[in-house]
Amino acid sequence: MSPTRHPGHGAEDLCPAGAELYERALRSGWVRAGEAERVPCLIDFGLLHPAVEDLGRLEPVAPVAALQRLLRASGERIAEERRREERLAQTFEPLMRIDGRYAGQQDTPALRVLSGTRRINRAITEAMAEASEEVLCVQPHSGLLGRRAEAARGVALDRDQALLDRGGRIRTLYQHTLRHIPSVPAYHEQLTGDVTARSLDEVTDRLIVIDRAVAFVPVTADGTLALEVRQPSLVAYLATTFERLWHLATPMYPRTVHQPSTGGVTARQRAIAALLVEGHTDAVIADRLGMNVRTAREHVAKLAATLGSASRAQLGYLIGRSGILGQER
């Protein structure tokens, strides 16, 4: 039977086996050299060393001495990285002055992680205060539910109206399910100016692009971390993605009549059918279409009944044979 492979780790994450052997060595003053073969980290990190009078024994290095040595090595690495940063800055500073395109932006990083709802909203508000042209916004279903969303709408109302008053415009892309959320039309009715909204079955995660100069995207699902993007190519890419989704979307105001069913299959069921044939679970379908799992399952059951399917596998075959996805395209 081959021995268990020792896991890789740093000195700050001493493995349990290594910690146990090191503690025993400190208590007894030594351990046998063979015992350290299964935990080579103790020798690698300089926590054990061979005894002068008996090479078959390993003696422990005092923890305080080991800590000081490791901290000194870490400090040297940090100092070297700082020296490297200084050399890079000295090399590129004159080149940036020649280029001139980012003059005045040296203190504004191309990418910045924002932590906490307050800081995120503050950064968006500051960017909106400098805006004069247009804001593009993608708003999925999950972003407009709960108390945090209600508070965010209150903060957004004043800054959105201020942009509209300056002659700017706002375009927002929602999921179809948000057409039935009263707070969505109520919010738009409070704004005066060039503000429009459209919807799709599926949209990307939340996105805000301001004057095509700065964008905000979420980092975590709960919205407590966000990424502020000022790199021109990335911002342009995000704006292009928005435009392509916008052209595929359906105007929300004035309200449009629901699309009629085709062969007893509704537009929503066709969207679900497209995800079913891709092999997605009910939970994934619900998340992508902005509905709860129970509603998604009800639509799947109705779709199966309409097409006469007795199983999920057969349903995929019947969807393909029915031609409903071709009609959707």
Kinemage of the C-alpha trace (Angstrom):
@kinemage 1
@onewidth
@group {chain A} dominant
@subgroup {mainchain}
@vectorlist {calphas} color= white
{ca met a 1} P 0.000 0.000 0.000
{ca ser a 2} L 1.548 3.310 -1.068
{ca pro a 3} L 1.756 6.127 1.517
{ca thr a 4} L -0.710 8.991 1.375
{ca arg a 5} L 0.656 11.875 -0.660
{ca his a 6} L 1.510 14.913 1.454
{ca pro a 7} L -0.743 17.888 0.582
{ca gly a 8} L 0.895 21.057 -0.678
{ca his a 9} L 0.559 24.044 1.666
{ca gly a 10} L 2.334 27.097 2.980
{ca ala a 11} L 3.890 27.635 6.385
{ca glu a 12} L 0.826 29.639 7.420
{ca asp a 13} L -1.387 26.574 6.785
{ca leu a 14} L 0.553 23.861 8.593
{ca cys a 15} L -1.083 20.473 7.909
{ca pro a 16} L -2.583 18.575 10.901
{ca ala a 17} L -0.025 15.769 10.683
{ca gly a 18} L 2.830 18.257 10.571
{ca ala a 19} L 1.443 20.292 13.465
{ca glu a 20} L 1.029 17.123 15.575
{ca leu a 21} L 4.590 15.925 14.951
{ca tyr a 22} L 6.078 19.388 15.549
{ca glu a 23} L 4.176 19.689 18.848
{ca arg a 24} L 5.470 16.265 19.930
{ca ala a 25} L 9.017 17.271 19.014
{ca leu a 26} L 8.707 20.427 21.126
{ca arg a 27} L 7.470 18.420 24.124
{ca ser a 28} L 10.022 15.597 23.932
{ca gly a 29} L 12.917 17.546 22.413
{ca trp a 30} L 13.282 15.285 19.365
{ca val a 31} L 11.566 12.820 17.007
{ca arg a 32} L 12.941 10.061 14.812
{ca ala a 33} L 13.959 11.115 11.300
{ca gly a 34} L 11.756 8.444 9.727
{ca glu a 35} L 8.647 9.995 11.287
{ca ala a 36} L 9.131 13.189 9.277
{ca glu a 37} L 9.100 11.392 5.921
{ca arg a 38} L 5.303 11.609 5.738
{ca val a 39} L 5.367 15.343 6.608
{ca pro a 40} L 8.298 16.832 4.640
{ca cys a 41} L 6.882 20.312 5.236
{ca leu a 42} L 8.499 20.440 8.696
{ca ile a 43} L 11.980 20.228 7.194
{ca asp a 44} L 11.077 22.371 4.171
{ca phe a 45} L 9.884 25.174 6.475
{ca gly a 46} L 12.885 24.757 8.777
{ca leu a 47} L 10.849 23.598 11.786
{ca leu a 48} L 12.946 20.443 12.304
{ca his a 49} L 16.670 19.878 11.731
{ca pro a 50} L 19.013 16.876 12.243
{ca ala a 51} L 20.638 16.562 15.646
{ca val a 52} L 24.418 17.069 15.515
{ca glu a 53} L 25.178 14.076 17.739
{ca asp a 54} L 22.654 11.704 16.137
{ca leu a 55} L 21.579 12.170 12.496
{ca gly a 56} L 18.749 9.697 13.045
{ca arg a 57} L 17.043 12.257 15.252
{ca leu a 58} L 15.364 15.535 14.344
{ca glu a 59} L 15.259 18.396 16.824
{ca pro a 60} L 12.662 21.189 16.754
{ca val a 61} L 13.587 24.777 15.969
{ca ala a 62} L 12.145 27.188 18.533
{ca pro a 63} L 8.774 28.507 17.211
{ca val a 64} L 9.749 32.126 17.830
{ca ala a 65} L 12.951 31.691 15.796
{ca ala a 66} L 11.088 29.940 12.973
{ca leu a 67} L 8.425 32.662 12.925
{ca gln a 68} L 10.991 35.475 12.765
{ca arg a 69} L 12.834 33.755 9.914
{ca leu a 70} L 9.627 33.180 7.908
{ca leu a 71} L 8.444 36.754 8.508
{ca arg a 72} L 11.819 38.082 7.432
{ca ala a 73} L 11.615 36.096 4.178
{ca ser a 74} L 8.061 37.314 3.605
{ca gly a 75} L 9.113 40.906 4.242
{ca glu a 76} L 11.945 40.576 1.739
{ca arg a 77} L 9.514 39.330 -0.926
{ca ile a 78} L 7.140 42.226 -0.234
{ca ala a 79} L 9.995 44.719 -0.392
{ca glu a 80} L 11.144 43.258 -3.705
{ca glu a 81} L 7.599 43.536 -5.133
{ca arg a 82} L 7.447 47.171 -4.042
{ca arg a 83} L 10.800 47.854 -5.697
{ca arg a 84} L 9.461 46.198 -8.860
{ca glu a 85} L 6.343 48.408 -8.747
{ca glu a 86} L 8.530 51.492 -8.440
{ca arg a 87} L 10.662 50.409 -11.392
{ca leu a 88} L 7.545 49.773 -13.514
{ca ala a 89} L 6.116 53.178 -12.590
{ca gln a 90} L 9.395 54.902 -13.459
{ca thr a 91} L 9.523 53.073 -16.797
{ca phe a 92} L 5.941 53.756 -17.890
{ca glu a 93} L 5.327 57.253 -16.460
{ca pro a 94} L 7.206 59.108 -19.239
{ca leu a 95} L 5.568 56.868 -21.840
{ca met a 96} L 2.079 57.693 -20.505
{ca arg a 97} L 2.908 61.410 -20.679
{ca ile a 98} L 3.838 60.981 -24.344
{ca asp a 99} L 0.690 58.948 -25.087
{ca gly a 100} L -1.613 61.448 -23.379
{ca arg a 101} L -4.807 59.385 -23.801
{ca tyr a 102} L -5.163 58.671 -20.102
{ca ala a 103} L -4.062 62.072 -18.835
{ca gly a 104} L -5.756 62.808 -15.533
{ca gln a 105} L -6.839 59.171 -15.079
{ca gln a 106} L -3.745 57.836 -13.318
{ca asp a 107} L -5.626 57.853 -9.997
{ca thr a 108} L -8.610 56.002 -11.483
{ca pro a 109} L -7.868 52.290 -11.935
{ca ala a 110} L -9.213 50.482 -14.984
{ca leu a 111} L -10.782 47.857 -12.712
{ca arg a 112} L -11.859 48.402 -9.118
{ca val a 113} L -13.702 46.050 -6.752
{ca leu a 114} L -16.390 47.783 -4.674
{ca ser a 115} L -17.440 46.174 -1.407
{ca gly a 116} L -20.781 46.808 0.269
{ca thr a 117} L -24.077 48.184 -1.025
{ca arg a 118} L -23.419 51.714 0.220
{ca arg a 119} L -20.050 51.981 -1.480
{ca ile a 120} L -21.436 50.528 -4.718
{ca asn a 121} L -24.350 52.979 -4.770
{ca arg a 122} L -22.008 55.857 -3.950
{ca ala a 123} L -19.717 54.975 -6.854
{ca ile a 124} L -22.683 54.725 -9.259
{ca thr a 125} L -24.079 58.034 -8.006
{ca glu a 126} L -20.702 59.757 -8.500
{ca ala a 127} L -20.419 58.388 -12.040
{ca met a 128} L -24.010 59.411 -12.810
{ca ala a 129} L -23.319 62.945 -11.551
{ca glu a 130} L -20.651 63.321 -14.261
{ca ala a 131} L -22.797 61.739 -16.990
{ca ser a 132} L -24.408 63.804 -19.740
{ca glu a 133} L -25.333 61.381 -22.529
{ca glu a 134} L -26.807 57.953 -21.807
{ca val a 135} L -27.147 55.171 -19.262
{ca leu a 136} L -27.648 51.560 -20.345
{ca cys a 137} L -28.999 49.194 -17.723
{ca val a 138} L -29.742 45.461 -17.651
{ca gln a 139} L -32.011 44.447 -14.804
{ca pro a 140} L -32.714 40.738 -14.199
{ca his a 141} L -35.670 39.546 -12.158
{ca ser a 142} L -33.628 38.814 -9.028
{ca gly a 143} L -32.296 42.368 -8.874
{ca leu a 144} L -35.728 43.916 -8.251
{ca leu a 145} L -36.925 41.794 -5.360
{ca gly a 146} L -36.561 42.337 -1.605
{ca arg a 147} L -35.933 45.274 0.699
{ca arg a 148} L -32.462 45.982 -0.691
{ca ala a 149} L -33.964 46.467 -4.149
{ca glu a 150} L -36.590 48.851 -2.756
{ca ala a 151} L -33.868 50.930 -1.091
{ca ala a 152} L -31.808 50.944 -4.297
{ca arg a 153} L -34.770 52.278 -6.307
{ca gly a 154} L -35.124 55.149 -3.876
{ca val a 155} L -31.464 56.093 -4.336
{ca ala a 156} L -31.627 55.658 -8.120
{ca leu a 157} L -34.700 57.820 -8.701
{ca asp a 158} L -33.028 61.168 -7.959
{ca arg a 159} L -29.827 60.434 -9.906
{ca asp a 160} L -31.797 59.089 -12.905
{ca gln a 161} L -34.020 62.153 -13.046
{ca ala a 162} L -31.008 64.449 -12.726
{ca leu a 163} L -29.469 62.871 -15.832
{ca leu a 164} L -32.741 63.172 -17.753
{ca asp a 165} L -32.968 66.835 -16.752
{ca arg a 166} L -29.500 67.379 -18.252
{ca gly a 167} L -30.757 66.038 -21.583
{ca gly a 168} L -29.451 62.509 -21.210
{ca arg a 169} L -31.405 59.331 -21.848
{ca ile a 170} L -31.859 56.010 -20.041
{ca arg a 171} L -32.519 52.623 -21.614
{ca thr a 172} L -33.303 49.646 -19.382
{ca leu a 173} L -33.552 46.010 -20.380
{ca tyr a 174} L -35.698 43.775 -18.142
{ca gln a 175} L -36.809 40.163 -18.146
{ca his a 176} L -40.337 39.477 -19.427
{ca thr a 177} L -41.448 38.371 -15.947
{ca leu a 178} L -40.909 41.905 -14.637
{ca arg a 179} L -43.738 43.196 -16.827
{ca his a 180} L -46.057 41.906 -14.110
{ca ile a 181} L -44.215 43.519 -11.172
{ca pro a 182} L -46.135 46.741 -10.276
{ca ser a 183} L -43.006 48.531 -9.034
{ca val a 184} L -41.416 48.467 -12.514
{ca pro a 185} L -43.963 50.597 -14.413
{ca ala a 186} L -44.480 52.684 -11.261
{ca tyr a 187} L -40.784 53.592 -11.258
{ca his a 188} L -40.784 54.625 -14.912
{ca glu a 189} L -43.936 56.689 -14.443
{ca gln a 190} L -42.085 58.820 -11.874
{ca leu a 191} L -39.379 59.767 -14.399
{ca thr a 192} L -39.736 62.589 -16.908
{ca gly a 193} L -37.599 62.615 -20.036
{ca asp a 194} L -36.097 60.241 -22.579
{ca val a 195} L -36.470 56.958 -20.704
{ca thr a 196} L -37.410 53.672 -22.416
{ca ala a 197} L -37.594 50.017 -21.423
{ca arg a 198} L -37.681 46.686 -23.217
{ca ser a 199} L -37.793 43.063 -22.104
{ca leu a 200} L -36.521 39.622 -23.053
{ca asp a 201} L -37.050 36.105 -21.743
{ca glu a 202} L -33.380 35.964 -20.774
{ca val a 203} L -30.928 38.741 -20.005
{ca thr a 204} L -27.399 38.897 -18.644
{ca asp a 205} L -26.672 39.606 -15.011
{ca arg a 206} L -27.123 43.167 -13.816
{ca leu a 207} L -25.197 45.752 -15.832
{ca ile a 208} L -24.929 49.542 -15.796
{ca val a 209} L -22.983 51.403 -18.504
{ca ile a 210} L -22.668 55.176 -18.050
{ca asp a 211} L -21.748 57.393 -21.004
{ca arg a 212} L -19.871 54.378 -22.443
{ca ala a 213} L -17.024 55.405 -20.152
{ca val a 214} L -17.641 53.362 -17.004
{ca ala a 215} L -19.565 50.162 -16.307
{ca phe a 216} L -20.661 48.368 -13.156
{ca val a 217} L -21.139 44.596 -13.000
{ca pro a 218} L -21.791 42.321 -9.992
{ca val a 219} L -19.070 40.091 -8.591
{ca thr a 220} L -21.195 38.045 -6.175
{ca ala a 221} L -24.749 36.748 -6.480
{ca asp a 222} L -25.955 38.700 -3.421
{ca gly a 223} L -24.835 42.020 -4.937
{ca thr a 224} L -22.528 42.990 -2.060
{ca leu a 225} L -19.454 43.056 -4.324
{ca ala a 226} L -19.301 44.855 -7.666
{ca leu a 227} L -16.671 45.595 -10.283
{ca glu a 228} L -16.200 49.130 -11.580
{ca val a 229} L -14.838 48.933 -15.131
{ca arg a 230} L -13.141 51.892 -16.827
{ca gln a 231} L -11.007 50.014 -19.345
{ca pro a 232} L -12.273 51.404 -22.702
{ca ser a 233} L -12.256 48.106 -24.616
{ca leu a 234} L -14.159 46.264 -21.885
{ca val a 235} L -16.726 49.046 -21.534
{ca ala a 236} L -17.224 49.095 -25.318
{ca tyr a 237} L -17.706 45.318 -25.311
{ca leu a 238} L -20.364 45.542 -22.582
{ca ala a 239} L -22.160 48.347 -24.424
{ca thr a 240} L -22.165 46.311 -27.653
{ca thr a 241} L -23.612 43.323 -25.788
{ca phe a 242} L -26.387 45.562 -24.461
{ca glu a 243} L -27.173 46.924 -27.931
{ca arg a 244} L -27.530 43.454 -29.426
{ca leu a 245} L -29.885 42.367 -26.651
{ca trp a 246} L -31.799 45.633 -26.996
{ca his a 247} L -32.543 45.030 -30.680
{ca leu a 248} L -33.927 41.571 -29.834
{ca ala a 249} L -36.126 42.842 -27.008
{ca thr a 250} L -39.806 43.831 -26.942
{ca pro a 251} L -40.854 47.399 -25.942
{ca met a 252} L -42.547 47.528 -22.550
{ca tyr a 253} L -44.308 50.889 -22.794
{ca pro a 254} L -46.933 51.251 -24.004
{ca arg a 255} L -47.875 47.769 -22.879
{ca thr a 256} L -47.959 45.202 -25.664
{ca val a 257} L -50.456 42.413 -26.086
{ca his a 258} L -49.192 38.953 -25.134
{ca gln a 259} L -47.968 36.965 -28.093
{ca pro a 260} L -50.584 34.397 -29.160
{ca ser a 261} L -49.936 30.726 -28.700
{ca thr a 262} L -48.914 28.570 -31.650
{ca gly a 263} L -50.417 25.105 -31.665
{ca gly a 264} L -51.353 25.542 -28.021
{ca val a 265} L -47.768 26.454 -27.024
{ca thr a 266} L -47.266 29.949 -25.600
{ca ala a 267} L -44.227 32.171 -26.147
{ca arg a 268} L -43.098 31.512 -22.557
{ca gln a 269} L -43.385 27.755 -23.082
{ca arg a 270} L -41.340 28.042 -26.279
{ca ala a 271} L -38.584 29.793 -24.308
{ca ile a 272} L -38.683 26.967 -21.772
{ca ala a 273} L -38.658 24.396 -24.583
{ca ala a 274} L -35.457 25.918 -25.984
{ca leu a 275} L -33.742 25.485 -22.613
{ca leu a 276} L -35.152 21.985 -22.155
{ca val a 277} L -33.590 20.701 -25.364
{ca glu a 278} L -30.257 22.126 -24.175
{ca gly a 279} L -30.550 19.777 -21.191
{ca his a 280} L -31.083 22.314 -18.401
{ca thr a 281} L -32.781 21.396 -15.126
{ca asp a 282} L -35.965 23.062 -13.897
{ca ala a 283} L -33.930 25.079 -11.377
{ca val a 284} L -31.612 26.456 -14.089
{ca ile a 285} L -34.563 27.243 -16.377
{ca ala a 286} L -36.310 29.113 -13.572
{ca asp a 287} L -33.198 31.132 -12.794
{ca arg a 288} L -32.524 32.081 -16.416
{ca leu a 289} L -36.132 33.081 -17.109
{ca gly a 290} L -36.642 34.917 -13.829
{ca met a 291} L -39.339 32.729 -12.272
{ca asn a 292} L -39.563 30.349 -9.337
{ca val a 293} L -38.979 26.633 -9.788
{ca arg a 294} L -42.618 25.769 -9.123
{ca thr a 295} L -43.801 28.012 -11.969
{ca ala a 296} L -41.160 26.570 -14.298
{ca arg a 297} L -42.324 23.039 -13.502
{ca glu a 298} L -45.934 23.980 -14.164
{ca his a 299} L -44.971 25.313 -17.595
{ca val a 300} L -42.987 22.141 -18.333
{ca ala a 301} L -45.990 20.011 -17.323
{ca lys a 302} L -48.336 22.037 -19.557
{ca leu a 303} L -45.872 21.809 -22.440
{ca ala a 304} L -45.624 18.041 -21.987
{ca ala a 305} L -49.423 17.715 -21.915
{ca thr a 306} L -49.777 19.829 -25.070
{ca leu a 307} L -47.216 17.772 -26.990
{ca gly a 308} L -48.395 14.442 -25.560
{ca ser a 309} L -45.126 13.573 -23.835
{ca ala a 310} L -44.944 10.773 -21.265
{ca ser a 311} L -41.387 11.492 -20.090
{ca arg a 312} L -38.808 14.271 -20.045
{ca ala a 313} L -36.617 12.457 -22.563
{ca gln a 314} L -39.558 12.049 -24.928
{ca leu a 315} L -40.456 15.708 -24.417
{ca gly a 316} L -37.133 16.819 -25.911
{ca tyr a 317} L -37.744 14.648 -28.976
{ca leu a 318} L -41.316 15.936 -29.399
{ca ile a 319} L -40.154 19.558 -29.063
{ca gly a 320} L -37.710 19.050 -31.919
{ca arg a 321} L -40.274 17.291 -34.084
{ca ser a 322} L -43.014 19.852 -33.403
{ca gly a 323} L -41.096 22.722 -35.017
{ca ile a 324} L -42.050 25.203 -32.275
{ca leu a 325} L -38.458 26.329 -31.845
{ca gly a 326} L -38.229 27.114 -35.533
{ca gln a 327} L -41.376 29.226 -35.221
{ca glu a 328} L -39.823 31.051 -32.268
{ca arg a 329} L -36.751 31.942 -34.328
